[in-house]
């Protein structure tokens, strides 16, 4: 059993000073074209102190992969000056700076894409209100998107980030290719699990090729995944455990389980004896570090997660309690914020776009 204050050297050779990370959260603070704003830079810098690493909210690798307004973009070299400022601000606080990169796939809409139809593995709409039917990507477009993940990795390196996290969770494009719900293809990119994994494998190849070509020091590459889908057909936890047997043999530095509660158990009848986190950890066989996440607020939560993971990511607690890791490290647990997040909105100052987004979130049911 490890403690949160222990350093961890990842497979690439990059060392995190402790086991605490800021989990990637949507903030909608970027300009309409995806450029980082000063507010956004300040927001991350304020929360980076005392953490081993900060993982930013999702940055799209292509214009057609934009999931929502106010989203970060890493799709063009003209984003580099502000991305460099963001990486520097996080690193100045002593934390590693990791940028999450993604493509929204069908989880966007034509309005967000300035009138362009969303794309996905197949022309199947997501099972959610007002979902638009995407257009199936051509093989040429798939290759272009794979190359875009590589180019985004190059930009992350050039901007001074310490790593990238591939967002293969929350039903975005990487997950859409692996899911039998969104992927009904009959070519090399669809079919059984192995063929639905092809896109993920090729994206990883493109990312690692960019690291090999451009990185002059160890560069972190992580992968976030969701355990199961609600749709039928859809990803079941057995599919995810199969995916982990593939990913654990790659050069990834860590895997990051996307959960709203770290102690959650599977929805199906199988895998009920332990938490999803515990099963995922077991499947990785110690080959790749695992990040646990979901409702972490106290020292006990941190200890519980580290029982079944090497690293622990913290999201909402850091929104309202930016000094949380410092309180933990100095044993000042009495000062840790334990109140209700929705209530805290009334007396916590956030800049306008983030405040609006959080008000929406805490007044409605969060979509996790």
N, C-alpha and C positions, 0 to 999 in steps of 0.2 A: 504493500500500500504506500502510495506516495502522497506528499502534502503539496498544497497549492504553491508554496514558496520555493519549491525545488525547480532548478533549471531543467530544461529538456532539450537535448540536441536531436534534431529531426534527421531523417534519412539523408537529406541533401547536405547536411553538415551545418546548417543554420541553427543557432541556439536561441531558444526563448528563455528569458531570465526567470520566468515563473510560469505556472500552469493556467493563468487567467487570461481570457480573451474577451474582447467586445464582439458580440455576435452581429452579423450583418443585419441592418434594419433599414427599411425604406424611410426616407425623410422628406422626399420631394423638394429638396432645397436647391437643386441645380437650376441654371437658366433654361429657358425653353429649348435651346439647342444642345443641352447636355453639359455645358461648361460648368465647372465647379464654382460656387460662389464663396465669398469671404465668410458669410454666415456658416456655411457648411464646414469650411476649414476650422473656424473657431469652435464649432460644435464638437468635432472630433478631437481637437487638441485639448479641449476642456475635460474630455473623458479618457484620455490616453494614459495619464499618469498612474503608475502603479500596475499597469497591465503588461503581460508578456507580449501581446500583439493586439492590434485593432484590425478587424475585418470590416471594410466599408460596406455600405449598401450596394446593391447590384449596379454595375455599369454595363451598358449594352455594347456589344462588339460590332454591330451593324445598325444602320438607321432603321432597317426593317425589323430589328429585334427590340425596339423600344417598347417597354411594357406599360409605362404610365408617364404623365406629364411631370416635369421636375426631376427626371431621372438622370443620374450620371451617365456620361458617355465616354467610352475609350475607343470610339470607332474611327477617329481621325487624328492625324498628327497635330492638327491645330488645337487639340485639347491639351497638349503636353505642358504648356507653361503652368496652367492652373493645377493640373494633376501633380506636377512637380512640387508646387506649393503645398498641396494636400499631404503628399508623402513626407515632405520635410517637417511639416507641423506635427505630424504624429510621431515621427522619429525623434524630434527635439524633446519630447516628453519621456523618452526612454523606452518606447514600445516599438515593436516591429510593425511595419505598415503593410497590410495585405489588402489588395483590391479585389473585390468579388466581380467576376466577369460572367456575362450571360447573354442569352437571346430569349426574348419572351415567347417566341413561337405563336401559338394560337391564343395565349393569355393576354392579348391586347385587342385593340379595335382600330378600325379605319380612321376614326377621329384622331387618335393619338398618332397615327402614322400619316397624317395629312392627306387622308383620302385613299391610301393604298390598302388593299386587302391583306390581312395577316397571312402568314404562311406557317405550315407545320409539316410533319411527316406525311400526313394524309388529310384529305378534305373532310374531317370529322370535327364538329363543334364540341367544345368543352361542355360538360353538364353543369352549367351555372346560369343564372339569369342573364338574359340579353347577350349571350355568347354568340359571336359571329362565326360563321363557317369559314375556316381558313382555306387557302389554296395549297394543294400538295406541292412540295418543293420538287423541282426537277433535279436530276442527278448533278447537273452543272451547278445549280444553286447550292446544293448540299456541299459540294467541293469548295465553293466560294465562301460559305459560312465557316467551314472547317479552317480554311486559310485565315478568315477574319479572327478566329480565336487565337491563332498563332501570332497575327499582327498585333492583337490587343496585348498579348504577353510581351512582345517586343516593346510596346509603348510603356507598359508597366515597369519594365526593366529600365528603360531610358528615363522615365520620370522619377526613378529612385525608390520605387516600392521594393519591399523585401520579398514580396511574393504575390501570387494570384490564387484566388479560390474559384474553382469552376462551380457554377450554380447548377447542379444536377437535381435540384429538389423543387418543391412547391409547384409542380406541374409545368415548369418552363421547358424550353425546347429540348435540352439534353434528356430530361425525363420523358418528354413526349415521344422521342424516338424509341425509348426502352419500353414504353407502355403499350400493351396490346389494345388499349382503348383508342389512343391517338395515332398509333402506327398500324395501318392495315396494308402496308406496301407488300408487293410481291417480287420486288427486285432484291439486290444485294443488301439493302438497308432495312428489310422487313421480313417477317416470318417468325421463326422460333426465337427463343431468348438469345441464342448466339448471334443471329443475324440482326436482331434489334439492338444488340450491344455494339454493332459495327461502328455506328456514328460516334458513340462515346469513345471507343478505342482510337478512332482516327482523329478526333479532337485532341485526345491526350497526346498522340504522336506529334501533332502540329505544335502543341504547347511545349512539349519537351524539346522539340527541334529548335524552337525559338530560344529556349533557355540555354541550350547547348551553344547556339550561335552567338547570342548577345550578352549573356550574363558573365560578368568577370569575377563574381563571388557567389557563394551558395545562394540559391534562389528557391523560395518555398513554393510548392504547388500542392494545393489542397483540393478536395472534392466534397461538395455537400450533397446529401441524398435524403429523400423522404422514404419512410419505411413501407408505406402501403397506400393504395388509392381506394377511394370509395366506389368508383365506377365498376360496372361489369360489362365487358371484360375490363380488367385493370391490373395494376401491379399488386400482387399479394406479398406478404412478408417472406414467403418461401422464394419468390423471385428476387427480392432484395438480398436475401442471404446468398443466393447464387451470384448476384452482382458483386457482392463483397468478396467472394472467392476469386473473382476476376481482378478486382481492383487491388486486392492485397498483394498481388504479384507484380504490380506496376511500380514505377519510381515515385509514386505519390508520397508526399510528406505526412499527410494526415487525411482522415475521413471525418466528416462532420455530419452528424445525424440531426436532421431538422425535426424538432418536436416542440409542442407547446407545454408539455410536462415531461420532465426527465424520467419520471417513474411510470410512464404510460405503458400499458400492455397491449398486445396485438388485438385487433378487432375480431378476427376469425376464431374458430374453435381451437386451432393449433397454437402453440407457443404461448400458453397461458401461465406457465410455471414461473417465468421471470419477466422482467421488464424488456421492452424492445431494445433498450440500451445494452442490457446485459447479454442478450442474444447476439447483438451486432458485435460486441466486444469479443465474445467467444469465437465468432466466425472469422475474425481478423487474425486470430492465433498469435497476437503480439507482433505481427509483421509490420503493421503500420499503426501509428498512434490514432486514437479515436477521440473526437471532441463530443462531450455530452452537453446538452443545453435544454432549457425549458423550465421557466419558473424558478430560476436560481436567485435567492434573495439573502440567505443567511449562511453562516459558517457551516451549519449542519448540512444544508443543501450542497455546498461545495464538497464536503467530505463524502456525502452520499454519491454524488456524480463520479468522484475520483475513485470510488470503489469499482466502477464499471467502465472507466475511461481514463485516458492519460491527461486529458485537458478539459477545462470547463469554460464554456462561453456564457456570457451574461448579456442580456439585452435590456428589457424594460427597467430593471433595477438601476442601470447606469443612466437611463434617460432622466430619472428623477433624483438620483443619488450619485452624481458624477465622481465624488470622492470615495465611493464604496470600496475599491480595492485598497486604498490607503488606510481606511478604517479597519479593514480586515487585517492588514499587515501589522498595524499598531495595536491590535487587540482592543480596539475601541468599538466593540460590537454594540454598545449602548447607543451610539450615535448613528447606527445604520437605520435608514428609513424603512419602516415596516408598515406604513399606512396603505390605504387603497389608492391605486394609481389614478382612477377616474376622479376621485376627490382631490388628489394632488394637483390636477390640472388647474384648479381655481387659484392656486398660489405659487405656481411654478412658471417662470418666464421663459417662453420659447419665441423665437423669431416667427414672423407671420406664416410662411408656408408650412413650417413644421407644426406650429400651433394649430392651424386649420386641420391638418392631417390627423393630429392626435385627438383633436376634438371629435372628428368623425369616428375615429377608431374607438374611443372610450364611451361614445354615446350609442354605439351600435355593437353588434356582436363581432369580435375580431375574426378575420378570416385567416386561420392558421392551418 
